[in-house]
Amino acid sequence: QSPGARRNRRRPGGRFVGTPMKRVLAALLAVALLASAGTGLLVWQLSRHDGTGLPEISAYSHGESVRVGPYRYCQVLDLDNCEIPQTTGSLAVNSRNPLQLSVPSAIARAPWWLIRAYEDAPSPVVSEFRPGTTLAVTIPTVDARFGKLTGIAVQVPTLVRDEAGNEFPLPHAEWSVRTVWN
């Protein structure tokens, strides 16, 4: 027999000796290499963020969206320990399409406030949301009493106690989006 015929002979038990075994090993090595590269790419994609690790809100209107990190973010139990990147977003709006706000579960699992500013309102309009109840809110861009929406803010409160022992909520984190009218 020729040397090539000997290499392709089956052993007892059905396994090939020689060249076909090398092809199988090469194929397995290629699959392992591609799987490793794919896993590395997936981990890289999933771990990309703005670098702060802080929650972001999203606002959408009329085909445009914006993601915004916090304007201010303090530790829940220490309001003197804060990061203040002063991040704000802006979103183009019109009178026909509402603003749609989305908050991540990191915000929604706590009580949170939505503050809406209107051009003719004497003070901001505040809505409170209970923990775990709301991830998204649709906000009309024009209010019949207060006019055009000029911006929104999301705040997450924490209870604080003053020197007299009185407890009251103060925001420990805030996100802000201003509207730009077309």
Stockholm file with secondary structure:
# STOCKHOLM 1.0

chainA/1-182         QSPGARRNRRRPGGRFVGTPMKRVLAALLAVALLASAGTGLLVWQLSRHDGTGLPEISAYSHGESVRVGPYRYCQVLDLDNCEIPQTTGSLAVNSRNPLQLSVPSAIARAPWWLIRAYEDAPSPVVSEFRPGTTLAVTIPTVDARFGKLTGIAVQVPTLVRDEAGNEFPLPHAEWSVRTVWN
#=GR chainA/1-182 SS CCHHHHHTCBCTTSCBCSHHHHHHHHHHHHHHHHHHHHHHHHHHHHHCSCSSCCCCEEEEETTEEEEECCSEEEETTEEEEEECCCCCEEEEECSSSCEEEECCHHHHTSCEEEEEEETTCSSCEEEEECTTSCSEEEECSEETTTEEEEEEEEEEEEEEECTTCCEEEEEEEEEEEEEEEC
#=GC SS_cons         CCHHHHHTCBCTTSCBCSHHHHHHHHHHHHHHHHHHHHHHHHHHHHHCSCSSCCCCEEEEETTEEEEECCSEEEETTEEEEEECCCCCEEEEECSSSCEEEECCHHHHTSCEEEEEEETTCSSCEEEEECTTSCSEEEECSEETTTEEEEEEEEEEEEEEECTTCCEEEEEEEEEEEEEEEC
//
